[in-house]
């Protein structure tokens, strides 16, 4: 009897999770750069993102991301997938991508 109840609970749980839609957010944006190695560009991107001072002083650093190459992994020497976010007091992410792109001499593709 206990085994049957355990199986029923496990089946119901599996059905619930299978029916729950998953939501993923992809904030990556493609930027173009030149005159640097992919490693140097990504290091500069992360540094400029982390050290960015937003006008809204209540924002706190969230995430810095840089991966050389386009969305297919090509053009690693001239393009990168990036994002830079800060968080407000409610935990909502705010992108500062344009500011960091300007600071790294990158162009949003």
KOLFI-253121 format. One record per residue (C-alpha): residue number from 1; residue in three letters; x, y, z. Coordinates in steps of 0.1 Angstrom, whole numbers, plus 2048, in hexadecimal, padded with zeros to 3 digits. Each point is the difference from the previous one (the first is absolute). Example, Ala and Ser with C-alpha at 12.3 -4.5 7.8 and 13.67 -1.06 7.14 Angstrom:
# residues 2
   num   residuo    c1    c2    c3
     1       ALA   87B   7D3   84E
     2       SER   80E   822   7F9
//
This chain:
# residues 109
   num   residuo    c1    c2    c3
     1       UNK   800   800   800
     2       UNK   81C   819   809
     3       UNK   812   7F7   7E0
     4       UNK   7E0   808   7EB
     5       UNK   7FC   822   811
     6       UNK   825   808   7FB
     7       UNK   7FD   7F7   7DB
     8       UNK   7E0   815   7FC
     9       UNK   811   81E   811
    10       UNK   81F   7FD   7EB
    11       UNK   7EB   7FD   7E0
    12       UNK   7EB   81E   809
    13       UNK   820   814   808
    14       UNK   80F   7F6   7DE
    15       UNK   7E1   80A   7EE
    16       UNK   7FF   822   811
    17       UNK   824   808   7F8
    18       UNK   7FC   7F4   7DC
    19       UNK   7E2   817   7FB
    20       UNK   811   81F   810
    21       UNK   80E   816   7E4
    22       UNK   824   80A   805
    23       UNK   80A   823   7F9
    24       UNK   823   80A   7F7
    25       UNK   80D   823   7F8
    26       UNK   81D   805   7E9
    27       UNK   80D   823   804
    28       UNK   81F   7FB   7EA
    29       UNK   805   81A   7E5
    30       UNK   819   7FE   7E4
    31       UNK   81B   81B   7FF
    32       UNK   81C   806   7E7
    33       UNK   823   80A   80B
    34       UNK   823   803   7F1
    35       UNK   824   805   809
    36       UNK   800   7E7   81D
    37       UNK   802   7DB   806
    38       UNK   7DF   7F0   80B
    39       UNK   80E   7FB   823
    40       UNK   80B   824   803
    41       UNK   7DE   80C   7F4
    42       UNK   7ED   7EB   818
    43       UNK   817   80A   81D
    44       UNK   7FA   824   7F7
    45       UNK   7DA   7FA   7FD
    46       UNK   7FE   7F0   822
    47       UNK   816   81A   810
    48       UNK   7EB   81D   7F1
    49       UNK   7E0   7EF   80A
    50       UNK   80A   7FA   824
    51       UNK   80E   823   804
    52       UNK   7E3   812   7EF
    53       UNK   7F1   81B   816
    54       UNK   7DB   804   7F7
    55       UNK   7EE   822   804
    56       UNK   7E7   7EF   816
    57       UNK   816   7F9   81F
    58       UNK   7E6   7E7   80E
    59       UNK   80A   7E7   7E5
    60       UNK   819   7E5   809
    61       UNK   815   7EB   7EA
    62       UNK   7EF   7E1   7F3
    63       UNK   812   7EC   7E5
    64       UNK   81B   804   7E6
    65       UNK   802   7E8   7E3
    66       UNK   816   7FE   7E1
    67       UNK   805   7E2   7E8
    68       UNK   815   805   7E1
    69       UNK   7EE   7F8   7DF
    70       UNK   7DE   804   7F1
    71       UNK   7E2   7EA   809
    72       UNK   80F   7E4   7EA
    73       UNK   822   804   810
    74       UNK   80F   810   7E1
    75       UNK   814   821   7FD
    76       UNK   810   7FC   822
    77       UNK   81A   81B   7F7
    78       UNK   7E7   81B   7F8
    79       UNK   7DF   7F8   812
    80       UNK   7F4   7F6   822
    81       UNK   7DF   7F8   812
    82       UNK   7FD   816   81E
    83       UNK   7EB   80F   81B
    84       UNK   804   815   81F
    85       UNK   7E5   805   81A
    86       UNK   7FA   812   820
    87       UNK   7E3   7FA   818
    88       UNK   7E8   818   810
    89       UNK   7F3   7FE   824
    90       UNK   7E5   7E8   7F5
    91       UNK   819   7E8   7F0
    92       UNK   7F6   809   7DD
    93       UNK   81C   7FF   7E6
    94       UNK   809   820   7ED
    95       UNK   817   7FE   7E2
    96       UNK   81C   818   7FC
    97       UNK   80C   7F1   7E0
    98       UNK   802   820   7EC
    99       UNK   816   811   819
   100       UNK   818   7E3   803
   101       UNK   801   7FC   7DA
   102       UNK   80A   824   7FD
   103       UNK   81B   7FC   81B
   104       UNK   80F   7E2   7EE
   105       UNK   7FE   810   7DD
   106       UNK   7E8   7E4   7F6
   107       UNK   7E3   804   7E7
   108       UNK   7DF   7EF   806
   109       UNK   7FA   7EA   7E2
//
